[in-house]
Amino acid sequence: MAIETVNPYNNEKVKSFEEISEKELDNKIETAHQAFQKWKKTSVEKRCQLLEKVASIMKNRKTELAKLITLEMGKLIEQSEAEIDMCISVYEYYAKNAASFLEDKKIKIEDGEAFVRLTPIGSILAVMPWNYPFNQVARIAAPNIAAGNVILVKHASNVPQCAAIIEEIFTEAGAETGIYTNLFIASKRVAKIAEDKRIAAMSLTGSEGAGASLAEAAGKNLKKSVLELGGSDPFIVLEDADLDKAVENAVKGRFGNMGQACTSSKRIILLEEIADNFIEKFKKELQDLKVGNPMDKDTEVGPLSTEEAAKKIAKQVKETVDAGAKVLLGGKRMDREGAFFEPTILTDIKPGMVAYHEEIFGPVASIFRVKDEEAAIELANDSSFGLGGSVFSKDLKRAVAVADKIETGMVFINEHTASRPDLPFGGVKRSGYGRELSALGFEEFLNKKLIRIAE
């Protein structure tokens, strides 16, 4: 399998890497296993110092790292820089909070004493995506390394330089070999790794298919897994919303990272009273976006991650339109070199159409009109996904009541779905299970050991 950098701006091959052999893989797993025996006994203070050093190195190398993201998967350079900032905040958050998260949790009982102690479980295999190549890794690496686990990462095959440099940063920060390990392997080898007794648990961020495959492998070997999969987030705008604010958030929420985020605002649900006004403002914002080289600061529309990604979206849009949906804007590949697709608005989408049921992982906004709040909630929940969602209303009590009825792992009021180190992140239904970030994410791969002291 080719593990290579292909610049999506011009589809030029930049650099390739060799997949490691079975013997090399076994050696890396063993090295990680041995590193864990020492790391779990290391003080939390020392572990957190490592994270602080990683954050510091990333600050110093921010420009270099951001350019690497843009080169490998086409993210706009300012958004790449913002990703590095977010990544840094994750490492700093766990460096600051790990000690308190690890404190014993006392249990109130009638006789004697009891408490829960959190202890590390071993080597965690993380299968990571290309769309946030540094930040997604930080979300699994920072809490687990702070807690005393060690991490092995099978990163996406189209961002190998990002994958390699993260391990380099940990080494530069003083991590012993095996605490953080990059694995250049094909996805088909993951199931076999799950069988290895030295692997304690597994995490994956990616597609439904990849998640199902990893969950099967983990379950068959009685190992815990956490999955963060696809999403088709509803973005509900009620009739009393601040429309300008809603439109601004819809543009950022749907077209940030060229729409290549699980939590993109993929289904914009508008109450009939404000639909025309919203659509007019929304369309105008998109028409004014500047297309260009993602390395240029003034570019607002760049390429998708790969040529294959652009072709898939073109197919999904065509099938949706052929079934009767309307294109208000865009709808096709751009007539230029690279993996470009026009910012697109689709309307008149009905059940049975591709855009109604499937996740479109790119710059395509699906707009729905509904008669009332109840219909908005019903449509929001008519999805196999359940990751995030948004509700816009000036009446916060009403917005919270709507949020309470939405079947997702997260709901944001008066802003698009976002990610912060101090907020738990995760979904329900086919969007996966488990949580990342915050104290909840910290505890996913820890043994919650009960210690009972009799009188």
Secondary structure, 3 states (H helix, E strand, C coil): CCEEEEECCCCEEEEEECCCCHHHHHHHHHHHHHHHHHHCCCCHHHHHHHHHHHHHHHHHCHHHHHHHHHHHHCCCHHHHHHHHHHHHHHHHHHHHHHHHHCCCEECCCCCCEEEEEEEECCEEEEECCCCCCCHHHHHHHHHHHHHCCEEEEECCCCCHHHHHHHHHHHHHCCCCCCCEEECCCCHHHHHHHHCCCCEEEEEEECCHHHHHHHHHHHHHCCCEEEEECCCCCEEEECCCCCHHHHHHHHHHHHHHHHHCCCCCCCEEEEEHHHHHHHHHHHHHHHHCCCECCCCCCCCCECCCCCHHHHHHHHHHHHHHHHCCCEEEECCCECCCCCCCECCEEEECCCCCCHHHHCCCCCCEEEEEEECCHHHHHHHHHCCCEECCCEEECCCHHHHHHHHHHCCCCCCEECCCCCCCCCCCECCEECCEECCECHHHHHCCCEEEEEEEECC
